[in-house]
Amino acid sequence: MDEALISRAITESFTKDFIDAFNVDVAIAGAGPSGLICAYYLAKQNVKVAVFERHLRVGGGMPGGGMMFNRIVVQEEAMPILKEFGVSAKRYKKDLYIVDALEAISTFCSKTIKRGAKIFNLINVEDVVIRKDRIAGVVLNWSAVSWAKLHVDPMAVRSKAVVDATGHDSEIARIVERKTGPVLRTETGGVIGEKSMWAEIGEKMILENTKEIYPGLIVCGMAANAVFGSPRMGAIFGGMLLSGKKAAEVARKVIKSK
Ligand code: 48H
């Protein structure tokens, strides 16, 4: 066994995929549940998609379930998505199902990659590319560089659309607001900020909030509720899945109209 050959195999394989991701149809920031589901449905429609995740592992808040009990609740409306992925769910009461958070997130990740989406972990989206008042890509750096606060210049990926799936912090929307001004399609032109917990309203609003908020920038998942000032919902995840699926449809329309 030649150690140099092992190193060469890893470097060549990764670099090939990374270079290929420099031009994609859709770049997604964040590999939580909504970002992964969005990537899956885009890849299923043969859209070229890359997901950039800052952390070592994918899954965002899903593996933590509710307060570290690694179970999530999913409502009836989102069950077709779980069925499509083959994730097991047990009816709990009325229209609520209980799901093993680790089974769900590992299945989403596996099937999304098998559909053809590329997922890059340990990479931070630290800025966007803007051309003619339109998002045209994302700016990347290794998470280790950001965490160590090293002064290392980033590199960029060009894309026809970007999906902000960064969760509670809605980081991409905030970057656009900070650098471009109050240009978002919200009441204030900026990120309004997430409201306190109200599961029913939070889950209802998330689909309405999943949309294009600036030319070429779509927001989904928890970030959508943060951008539009809607409530959080706790460990019920149907809205995240439905939002990811809707974001894929919106992104497809956005790249078609470009
Ligand atoms: C690269 C980044 C960056 C960046 C962040 O938080 P998530 O799980 O987000 P969603 O919206 O898919 O799911 C939300 C859900 O997990 C949740 O928090 C719920 C339902 N909360 C309800 C409540 O009441 O609290 O995933 C976001 C992912 C994470 O993995 C981050 O590490 C990643 O995005 N991320 N990746 N570049 N700039 N910012």
Boltz pocket constraint, residues with backbone or C-beta under 6 A from the ligand:
constraints:
  - pocket:
      binder: B
      contacts: [[A, 29], [A, 30], [A, 31], [A, 32], [A, 33], [A, 34], [A, 35], [A, 52], [A, 53], [A, 54], [A, 55], [A, 57], [A, 58], [A, 59], [A, 60], [A, 61], [A, 62], [A, 123], [A, 124], [A, 125], [A, 126], [A, 165], [A, 166], [A, 167], [A, 168], [A, 171], [A, 197], [A, 220], [A, 221], [A, 222], [A, 223], [A, 232], [A, 233], [A, 234], [A, 235], [A, 236], [A, 237], [A, 240]]
      max_distance: 6.0
